[in-house]
Amino acid sequence: MNYLRKVLSTLGGIFLAALLISAVVPKAARGVAAALVQIVPGSTTHLGQHETQLVSLVCSNGSNSCSSIDPSGQVTSTPYVVPSGYTLIVTDWEWQRGSSQQGAFSTDFLFDINSGNSLILSGGLADVNSFIYKHEHYEAGIRVASGATIGDLAASRSNGTAFVQGYLVPN
């Protein structure tokens, strides 16, 4: 009888400990998860970069160069130049342009206006409306040196627009 009492006492203690752990752990896990997803101004982004290092550019139809988009969504009136001491890492490039006919293959380039060197080349087939839309994502990023002024070929020829996203890293 004494042996049975010890076993039941031990099992009861294990049950109470398990009950206590199950009551405490979910609250702690929720607190940790909330802290991990909280967005705080001045923190790093999903790219691991500080929010002030993110770059968004628009290459407007008829413009020779791309301009930056500030955090409020306003487009600057001056061409974007990669700042001295930094390298721009391009992670995404979306471009669109008209084409001569459905099914026609066409290309677009991002290039450095200063040197004339192409930075990125992409191509696509025109849809039923003779329109090409591409979204290129570069996992490792495309490096653009400081001092470069970025342009999009289709936009500069008044035949399309483009959007470029990336981030700055120190040289």
Rosetta blueprint (number, residue, H / E / L):
1 M L
2 N H
3 Y H
4 L H
5 R H
6 K H
7 V H
8 L H
9 S H
10 T H
11 L H
12 G H
13 G H
14 I H
15 F H
16 L H
17 A H
18 A H
19 L H
20 L H
21 I H
22 S H
23 A H
24 V H
25 V H
26 P H
27 K H
28 A H
29 A H
30 R H
31 G H
32 V H
33 A H
34 A H
35 A H
36 L H
37 V H
38 Q L
39 I L
40 V L
41 P L
42 G L
43 S L
44 T E
45 T L
46 H L
47 L L
48 G L
49 Q L
50 H E
51 E H
52 T H
53 Q H
54 L E
55 V E
56 S E
57 L E
58 V E
59 C E
60 S L
61 N L
62 G L
63 S L
64 N L
65 S L
66 C L
67 S E
68 S E
69 I E
70 D L
71 P L
72 S L
73 G L
74 Q L
75 V E
76 T L
77 S L
78 T L
79 P L
80 Y L
81 V E
82 V L
83 P L
84 S L
85 G L
86 Y E
87 T E
88 L E
89 I E
90 V E
91 T E
92 D E
93 W E
94 E E
95 W E
96 Q E
97 R E
98 G E
99 S L
100 S L
101 Q L
102 Q L
103 G L
104 A L
105 F E
106 S E
107 T E
108 D E
109 F E
110 L E
111 F E
112 D E
113 I L
114 N L
115 S L
116 G L
117 N L
118 S E
119 L E
120 I E
121 L E
122 S E
123 G E
124 G E
125 L E
126 A L
127 D L
128 V L
129 N L
130 S L
131 F E
132 I E
133 Y E
134 K E
135 H E
136 E E
137 H E
138 Y E
139 E E
140 A E
141 G E
142 I E
143 R E
144 V E
145 A L
146 S L
147 G L
148 A L
149 T E
150 I E
151 G E
152 D E
153 L H
154 A H
155 A H
156 S H
157 R L
158 S L
159 N L
160 G E
161 T E
162 A E
163 F E
164 V E
165 Q E
166 G E
167 Y E
168 L E
169 V E
170 P E
171 N L
